[in-house]
Amino acid sequence: MSAAVLEKAIPRSLVQSVIGQLEAAIVEGRLKPGDKLPAAHRLQADLQISRGTLREALQVLEQKNLIEIKKGVGGGAVVRAVTTDQMSQGLAMLIRSRQVGLDHIAEFREGIEADVAAAAAQRATPAQADVLKSLADQARHHLEQGKAGWDDFVRCDEVFHLELARISGNPVYVSVLESVHANIHRYYQDHLPWQEAVLHENLNDIEDIASAVAKKQHVKASRIARDHVRRFNRYMKDSDK
């Protein structure tokens, strides 16, 4: 590791300074996957920190899956590959801890779901459009089962939105929406009005988006997705009144 990678840590927040410098070096590619960090005594000298401060910083980086700390002879801190899963962890934490409200999620989803639908409509192959049509058909089948199929219907809706993200070809969309949909179900449980008419509106949106994607109607697909998120956010807010 060159001297340009690290500098003396900021006294007011030693642990965060160390974390920030090493995290930046990993994310920006100055430290590559498989690189082994210098020995502890070398890092302590370069950063001018105590052993305890370094140990705490490395533990945080390991929790973020940015490094792996190997034990035994030849062990040490080894840089791991950065993946989109790591990038979405912060969002997942916010949703699980409910530090974000329905309005925050809705505002975020209105934009991203609209963009994803538009990108999918522009880039979908005929085979990918057929997959969306099949998912829409499955969603209809679940809804036709009555209340017994409602939960499966909601899950199918989530799969449909994630498939749109995959069709968009943008791994960032995939990662972010996987994080959102993996954690948003608790909001549905608390706030979504489980009514047949509301779920049928959802089904109509799924089918209309699938049709727009198949016809390469990216503006229409984007509008439907945006209106869908906006309308269901309104329903969930009204359920709290």
WOBELHU-V438313 format. One record per residue. N is the residue number from 1. RES is the residue in three letters. SS is DSSP state (H for helix, E for strand, - for the rest). Layout:
n=N res=RES ss=SS
n=N res=RES ss=SS
//
This chain:
n=1 res=MET ss=-
n=2 res=SER ss=-
n=3 res=ALA ss=-
n=4 res=ALA ss=-
n=5 res=VAL ss=-
n=6 res=LEU ss=-
n=7 res=GLU ss=-
n=8 res=LYS ss=-
n=9 res=ALA ss=-
n=10 res=ILE ss=-
n=11 res=PRO ss=H
n=12 res=ARG ss=H
n=13 res=SER ss=H
n=14 res=LEU ss=H
n=15 res=VAL ss=H
n=16 res=GLN ss=H
n=17 res=SER ss=H
n=18 res=VAL ss=H
n=19 res=ILE ss=H
n=20 res=GLY ss=H
n=21 res=GLN ss=H
n=22 res=LEU ss=H
n=23 res=GLU ss=H
n=24 res=ALA ss=H
n=25 res=ALA ss=H
n=26 res=ILE ss=H
n=27 res=VAL ss=H
n=28 res=GLU ss=-
n=29 res=GLY ss=-
n=30 res=ARG ss=-
n=31 res=LEU ss=-
n=32 res=LYS ss=-
n=33 res=PRO ss=-
n=34 res=GLY ss=-
n=35 res=ASP ss=-
n=36 res=LYS ss=E
n=37 res=LEU ss=-
n=38 res=PRO ss=-
n=39 res=ALA ss=-
n=40 res=ALA ss=H
n=41 res=HIS ss=H
n=42 res=ARG ss=H
n=43 res=LEU ss=H
n=44 res=GLN ss=H
n=45 res=ALA ss=H
n=46 res=ASP ss=H
n=47 res=LEU ss=H
n=48 res=GLN ss=-
n=49 res=ILE ss=-
n=50 res=SER ss=-
n=51 res=ARG ss=H
n=52 res=GLY ss=H
n=53 res=THR ss=H
n=54 res=LEU ss=H
n=55 res=ARG ss=H
n=56 res=GLU ss=H
n=57 res=ALA ss=H
n=58 res=LEU ss=H
n=59 res=GLN ss=H
n=60 res=VAL ss=H
n=61 res=LEU ss=H
n=62 res=GLU ss=H
n=63 res=GLN ss=H
n=64 res=LYS ss=-
n=65 res=ASN ss=-
n=66 res=LEU ss=-
n=67 res=ILE ss=E
n=68 res=GLU ss=E
n=69 res=ILE ss=E
n=70 res=LYS ss=E
n=71 res=LYS ss=-
n=72 res=GLY ss=-
n=73 res=VAL ss=-
n=74 res=GLY ss=-
n=75 res=GLY ss=-
n=76 res=GLY ss=E
n=77 res=ALA ss=E
n=78 res=VAL ss=E
n=79 res=VAL ss=E
n=80 res=ARG ss=-
n=81 res=ALA ss=-
n=82 res=VAL ss=-
n=83 res=THR ss=-
n=84 res=THR ss=H
n=85 res=ASP ss=H
n=86 res=GLN ss=H
n=87 res=MET ss=H
n=88 res=SER ss=H
n=89 res=GLN ss=H
n=90 res=GLY ss=H
n=91 res=LEU ss=H
n=92 res=ALA ss=H
n=93 res=MET ss=H
n=94 res=LEU ss=H
n=95 res=ILE ss=H
n=96 res=ARG ss=H
n=97 res=SER ss=-
n=98 res=ARG ss=-
n=99 res=GLN ss=-
n=100 res=VAL ss=-
n=101 res=GLY ss=-
n=102 res=LEU ss=H
n=103 res=ASP ss=H
n=104 res=HIS ss=H
n=105 res=ILE ss=H
n=106 res=ALA ss=H
n=107 res=GLU ss=H
n=108 res=PHE ss=H
n=109 res=ARG ss=H
n=110 res=GLU ss=H
n=111 res=GLY ss=H
n=112 res=ILE ss=H
n=113 res=GLU ss=H
n=114 res=ALA ss=H
n=115 res=ASP ss=H
n=116 res=VAL ss=H
n=117 res=ALA ss=H
n=118 res=ALA ss=H
n=119 res=ALA ss=H
n=120 res=ALA ss=H
n=121 res=ALA ss=H
n=122 res=GLN ss=H
n=123 res=ARG ss=H
n=124 res=ALA ss=-
n=125 res=THR ss=-
n=126 res=PRO ss=H
n=127 res=ALA ss=H
n=128 res=GLN ss=H
n=129 res=ALA ss=H
n=130 res=ASP ss=H
n=131 res=VAL ss=H
n=132 res=LEU ss=H
n=133 res=LYS ss=H
n=134 res=SER ss=H
n=135 res=LEU ss=H
n=136 res=ALA ss=H
n=137 res=ASP ss=H
n=138 res=GLN ss=H
n=139 res=ALA ss=H
n=140 res=ARG ss=H
n=141 res=HIS ss=H
n=142 res=HIS ss=H
n=143 res=LEU ss=H
n=144 res=GLU ss=H
n=145 res=GLN ss=-
n=146 res=GLY ss=H
n=147 res=LYS ss=H
n=148 res=ALA ss=H
n=149 res=GLY ss=H
n=150 res=TRP ss=H
n=151 res=ASP ss=H
n=152 res=ASP ss=H
n=153 res=PHE ss=H
n=154 res=VAL ss=H
n=155 res=ARG ss=H
n=156 res=CYS ss=H
n=157 res=ASP ss=H
n=158 res=GLU ss=H
n=159 res=VAL ss=H
n=160 res=PHE ss=H
n=161 res=HIS ss=H
n=162 res=LEU ss=H
n=163 res=GLU ss=H
n=164 res=LEU ss=H
n=165 res=ALA ss=H
n=166 res=ARG ss=H
n=167 res=ILE ss=H
n=168 res=SER ss=H
n=169 res=GLY ss=-
n=170 res=ASN ss=-
n=171 res=PRO ss=H
n=172 res=VAL ss=H
n=173 res=TYR ss=H
n=174 res=VAL ss=H
n=175 res=SER ss=H
n=176 res=VAL ss=H
n=177 res=LEU ss=H
n=178 res=GLU ss=H
n=179 res=SER ss=H
n=180 res=VAL ss=H
n=181 res=HIS ss=H
n=182 res=ALA ss=H
n=183 res=ASN ss=H
n=184 res=ILE ss=-
n=185 res=HIS ss=H
n=186 res=ARG ss=H
n=187 res=TYR ss=H
n=188 res=TYR ss=H
n=189 res=GLN ss=H
n=190 res=ASP ss=H
n=191 res=HIS ss=H
n=192 res=LEU ss=-
n=193 res=PRO ss=-
n=194 res=TRP ss=-
n=195 res=GLN ss=-
n=196 res=GLU ss=H
n=197 res=ALA ss=H
n=198 res=VAL ss=H
n=199 res=LEU ss=H
n=200 res=HIS ss=H
n=201 res=GLU ss=H
n=202 res=ASN ss=H
n=203 res=LEU ss=H
n=204 res=ASN ss=H
n=205 res=ASP ss=H
n=206 res=ILE ss=H
n=207 res=GLU ss=H
n=208 res=ASP ss=H
n=209 res=ILE ss=H
n=210 res=ALA ss=H
n=211 res=SER ss=H
n=212 res=ALA ss=H
n=213 res=VAL ss=H
n=214 res=ALA ss=H
n=215 res=LYS ss=-
n=216 res=LYS ss=-
n=217 res=GLN ss=-
n=218 res=HIS ss=H
n=219 res=VAL ss=H
n=220 res=LYS ss=H
n=221 res=ALA ss=H
n=222 res=SER ss=H
n=223 res=ARG ss=H
n=224 res=ILE ss=H
n=225 res=ALA ss=H
n=226 res=ARG ss=H
n=227 res=ASP ss=H
n=228 res=HIS ss=H
n=229 res=VAL ss=H
n=230 res=ARG ss=H
n=231 res=ARG ss=H
n=232 res=PHE ss=H
n=233 res=ASN ss=H
n=234 res=ARG ss=H
n=235 res=TYR ss=H
n=236 res=MET ss=H
n=237 res=LYS ss=H
n=238 res=ASP ss=H
n=239 res=SER ss=-
n=240 res=ASP ss=-
n=241 res=LYS ss=-
//
